[in-house]
């Protein structure tokens, strides 16, 4: 049985037809995009939003030392420039003596987790006779935080913490009647600061 051979002009003709179809498809898509600017604009918005989210997540914003919404302030940080009623609520009465609160004392009806306000390294874990279990964390050369009145401690000296990691649970101390407390101190450049002044702050500005 003889095989039929394609004539010499058939294959070149097919190639030309295929190239014309491809060129036509590309031209059609290009014209559709140009005629629909809203579509192009929406793509630009999506790309911009995605980039913004990534950049925001890369910024180390200092958080609070707890995540439970049931936590409230028991005693404020003593600020000499604060209003009188707030100063009164910043005094701790212990063994017939009034003392200025050096941090913020938090409380809740139920146990809550104490979390790292920023990534850092655990420098010290100890127990205080008055304030209970204590964990000290160094976040950078200028910022250090201390968590007092912890119940269960879930970290050890040398641990590298990430922001939001649980350090321990709330506990009791001898300066508050609350059974679930957390006394939180913050040191910037070696000096005590009001923790409220560093919450929601870009940590890179404190280096």
C-alpha positions as CSV (number, residue, x, y, z in Angstrom):
1,X,0.0,0.0,0.0
2,X,1.5,3.3,-1.1
3,X,1.8,6.1,1.5
4,X,0.5,9.6,0.5
5,X,3.1,12.3,0.7
6,X,2.1,15.8,1.7
7,X,2.8,18.4,-0.9
8,X,5.7,20.8,-0.2
9,X,3.5,23.8,0.4
10,X,1.2,22.2,3.0
11,X,3.5,22.3,6.1
12,X,4.6,25.9,5.6
13,X,1.0,26.9,5.2
14,X,0.1,25.2,8.6
15,X,3.0,27.0,10.3
16,X,1.7,30.3,9.0
17,X,-1.8,29.6,10.2
18,X,-0.6,28.6,13.7
19,X,1.5,31.7,14.0
20,X,-1.5,33.9,12.9
21,X,-3.7,32.2,15.6
22,X,-1.2,32.8,18.3
23,X,-0.6,36.4,17.3
24,X,-4.4,37.0,17.2
25,X,-4.9,35.6,20.7
26,X,-2.2,37.8,22.1
27,X,-3.6,40.8,20.4
28,X,-7.1,40.0,21.7
29,X,-6.0,39.7,25.3
30,X,-4.0,42.9,25.1
31,X,-6.9,44.9,23.7
32,X,-9.2,43.5,26.4
33,X,-6.8,44.6,29.2
34,X,-6.5,48.1,27.7
35,X,-10.2,48.5,27.3
36,X,-10.9,47.5,31.0
37,X,-8.8,49.8,33.2
38,X,-10.8,48.8,36.3
39,X,-9.4,45.3,36.0
40,X,-5.8,46.6,35.8
41,X,-6.6,48.9,38.8
42,X,-7.9,46.0,40.9
43,X,-4.7,44.0,40.2
44,X,-2.7,47.0,41.3
45,X,-4.7,47.3,44.6
46,X,-4.2,43.6,45.3
47,X,-0.4,43.8,44.8
48,X,-0.2,46.9,46.9
49,X,-2.2,45.5,49.8
50,X,-0.2,42.3,49.8
51,X,3.1,44.2,50.0
52,X,1.7,46.4,52.8
53,X,0.7,43.4,55.0
54,X,4.1,41.9,54.7
55,X,5.8,45.1,55.6
56,X,3.5,45.6,58.6
57,X,4.2,42.1,59.9
58,X,7.9,42.7,59.8
59,X,7.7,45.7,62.1
60,X,8.3,44.6,65.8
61,X,5.5,46.3,67.7
62,X,5.6,45.8,71.5
63,X,2.6,44.1,72.8
64,X,1.0,43.7,76.3
65,X,2.2,41.0,78.6
66,X,-1.1,39.1,78.4
67,X,-3.7,38.1,75.8
68,X,-6.8,37.6,77.9
69,X,-9.5,40.2,77.6
70,X,-10.5,39.5,81.2
71,X,-7.3,41.1,82.6
72,X,-7.6,44.5,84.3
73,X,-5.3,46.9,86.2
74,X,-5.0,46.3,90.0
75,X,-2.3,49.0,90.6
76,X,-0.9,51.5,88.1
77,X,2.8,52.5,87.7
78,X,3.6,55.3,90.0
79,X,4.1,58.5,88.0
80,X,5.1,61.6,89.9
81,X,3.4,63.7,87.2
82,X,0.1,61.7,87.2
83,X,-3.1,63.0,88.6
84,X,-3.6,62.6,92.4
85,X,-6.3,59.8,92.1
86,X,-4.0,57.8,89.8
87,X,-1.1,58.3,92.2
88,X,-3.2,57.0,95.1
89,X,-4.0,53.9,93.0
90,X,-0.3,53.4,92.3
91,X,0.6,53.0,96.0
92,X,1.1,49.5,97.4
93,X,0.4,48.9,101.1
94,X,2.6,46.2,102.6
95,X,3.5,45.6,106.3
96,X,2.1,49.0,107.4
97,X,4.1,50.8,104.7
98,X,3.0,52.5,101.5
99,X,5.3,51.8,98.6
100,X,5.4,53.3,95.0
101,X,4.5,50.7,92.4
102,X,7.4,50.2,90.1
103,X,5.4,48.5,87.4
104,X,1.8,47.7,86.5
105,X,0.0,45.1,88.6
106,X,-2.6,43.2,86.6
107,X,-5.3,40.9,87.9
108,X,-8.1,38.6,86.7
109,X,-10.8,36.4,88.2
110,X,-9.3,33.3,86.4
111,X,-5.8,32.2,85.6
112,X,-4.2,33.9,82.5
113,X,-1.0,33.5,80.5
114,X,1.9,35.9,80.8
115,X,3.4,36.3,77.4
116,X,6.6,37.9,76.0
117,X,5.9,41.5,74.9
118,X,8.8,41.2,72.3
119,X,11.3,38.5,71.3
120,X,14.2,38.2,73.6
121,X,16.4,36.0,75.9
122,X,15.6,34.8,79.4
123,X,18.3,36.2,81.7
124,X,17.0,35.1,85.0
125,X,14.4,32.9,86.7
126,X,14.0,33.1,90.4
127,X,11.6,33.1,93.3
128,X,10.9,36.1,95.5
129,X,9.4,35.7,99.0
130,X,7.0,38.5,98.5
131,X,6.3,38.6,94.7
132,X,6.5,34.9,93.9
133,X,8.1,33.5,90.8
134,X,10.1,36.0,88.7
135,X,11.3,35.9,85.0
136,X,13.6,38.5,83.6
137,X,13.9,39.0,79.8
138,X,16.4,41.0,77.7
139,X,14.9,42.1,74.4
140,X,17.9,44.2,73.2
141,X,20.7,46.2,74.8
142,X,18.4,48.9,75.9
143,X,15.1,47.2,76.8
144,X,14.5,44.7,79.6
145,X,11.3,43.4,81.1
146,X,10.5,41.6,84.3
147,X,7.5,39.4,85.1
148,X,6.6,39.0,88.8
149,X,3.9,36.9,90.6
150,X,4.0,34.0,88.2
151,X,2.4,30.8,89.1
152,X,3.8,28.1,86.8
153,X,7.0,29.1,85.0
154,X,7.3,27.7,81.4
155,X,10.8,29.0,80.5
156,X,14.3,28.6,81.7
157,X,17.5,30.7,81.7
158,X,19.0,31.0,78.2
159,X,15.7,30.4,76.4
160,X,15.2,32.5,73.2
161,X,11.6,33.7,73.2
162,X,9.5,34.9,70.4
163,X,6.9,37.6,70.8
164,X,3.7,36.3,72.3
165,X,5.3,33.1,73.7
166,X,3.9,32.0,77.0
167,X,6.4,32.7,79.9
168,X,4.1,31.4,82.7
169,X,0.8,31.7,84.3
170,X,-0.6,34.3,86.6
171,X,-0.1,33.7,90.3
172,X,-0.4,35.1,93.8
173,X,1.8,37.5,95.8
174,X,1.8,39.2,99.2
175,X,1.0,42.7,97.9
176,X,-2.4,41.9,96.4
177,X,-5.5,40.0,97.4
178,X,-6.0,38.8,93.8
179,X,-5.3,35.1,93.3
180,X,-4.3,35.7,89.7
181,X,-1.8,38.5,89.4
182,X,1.0,39.7,87.2
183,X,3.4,42.5,88.1
184,X,5.1,43.7,85.0
185,X,8.1,46.0,85.0
186,X,10.0,47.6,82.0
187,X,13.5,49.1,82.0
188,X,14.8,51.3,79.2
189,X,18.4,52.3,79.3
190,X,18.6,50.9,82.8
191,X,15.8,53.1,84.1
192,X,12.3,52.1,85.1
193,X,9.6,53.3,82.7
194,X,5.9,53.2,82.7
195,X,5.0,50.0,80.7
196,X,2.0,51.9,79.2
197,X,4.6,54.1,77.4
198,X,6.1,51.2,75.4
199,X,3.0,49.3,74.4
200,X,2.2,49.5,70.7
201,X,5.6,51.2,70.1
202,X,7.9,50.2,67.2
203,X,10.7,48.4,69.0
204,X,13.3,49.5,66.5
205,X,12.9,53.0,67.9
206,X,14.1,51.8,71.3
207,X,17.4,50.2,70.1
